[in-house]
């Protein structure tokens, strides 16, 4: 089986995700580095991985779904 690695599907995350690795989450056909990113950061600020600050920037609205995930705007 070939190892497939890609960037986390979270729009602001820069983590690499290896398919079938422990901790990787597949949701809606997309791969995420962990449950924080897969759940749209509704309950968790940031993904918790070293050097990644997705949804955990100073002054950020951590814990709120990103505009890319919210429908009905417009």
N, C-alpha and C positions, 0 to 999 in steps of 0.2 A: 504494500500500500504506500503510495507517495505521500509525503508530508506537504500539506498545503498551508501556507501562512499568508495572512492578509492584515490590513489595518482594521481595527475595531470599527463596527458599523455606527457607533455613536458619533454624531457629527463633529464633536470637538475633541474627541479622544485620539491620541496618537499612538496608542499601544498596538503592538502586533499580536495577532491571535493565530495560534496554530490549531487547525481543526482537530478535534478529538483530544485535545490536551485537557488535563484536569483544570478546572476553573473556567474554561471556555463555555460560553452559553450560545446555543443556536435558538433564535426566535424569529419567526416569520421568514425563515429561509436565510437570515443574515447571522453573522457570527460577531459576538461581543466578547470583550476581555473578561467580563464578570457580570454578576447580576445587577450591580449598580447601573452600568451602562445599558443593559438589556431592559431594565425597568424604567428607563428614561430619567433617572436621577430623581424620582419622585420622593424617595425616602432617604437617599444617601448623597452627600456632597462628594463629588470626585469619585474616581474609580479605586483609589487607594494604592495604585502602583507607583513605584519609585519614579520621580521626575515627571509624572503626568498630572496636570492640573485641570482636566476637563471638569467643568461646572464647579470648580472650587477656587476661582480667581477672586481676588479682593474686590468687594463690592458687587460680586455676581449674585444673581438670584438663584443660588444653589438650591436644589430640591424642586424647582419648577420645571415643567416640561419645556423643551426648546420650541421656538416658533415653528421649526420644521415639522414637529410632531403634532401641533395643535391645528385642528381643522376648523373651518367656519370663519376664518379671518379673511377680510377682504375686499 
